[in-house]
């Protein structure tokens, strides 16, 4: 595959401005030519094709946040193991870990929904 598939997006392509999309094309996806003259819709289509995302609206393709979601889920597993290690007498510490786990789970859901 090309180097374009290694690009990590900070937000979904549809949410990016035309200026942000142009900067992305110019700096990280050199195979897209004429980006400075394209409108937003054309830029989104060109970036999706260059990154290998499906252009079909019903099928969104691979999530650009997949690595971030996996890292968060890894953290959740580690925190759950740490929470299970604590004795039930340390209720305060267990509650803090529970809150951290819930927060991380919410972040993974938000990232998955944004993709």
PEQUIHU-V950680 format. One record per pair of residues at least 4 apart in sequence whose ideal C-beta (glycine too) atoms are under 6 Angstrom apart, sorted by sequence separation. I is the first residue (numbers start at 1). J is the second residue. If there is no record, write none. Layout:
I,J / I,J
//
This chain:
1,5 / 11,15 / 16,20 / 23,27 / 24,28 / 25,29 / 38,42 / 65,69 / 86,90 / 90,94 / 16,21 / 38,43 / 48,53 / 54,59 / 25,32 / 48,55 / 54,61 / 86,93 / 53,61 / 86,94 / 26,35 / 25,35 / 83,94 / 22,35 / 22,36 / 32,46 / 83,97 / 32,50 / 79,97 / 31,50 / 7,28 / 29,50 / 79,100 / 18,40 / 21,43 / 79,101 / 4,29 / 76,101 / 76,104 / 75,104 / 13,44 / 72,104 / 13,47 / 72,107 / 72,108 / 69,108 / 69,111 / 68,111 / 4,50 / 65,111 / 4,51 / 5,52 / 65,115 / 63,115 / 9,64 / 12,114
//
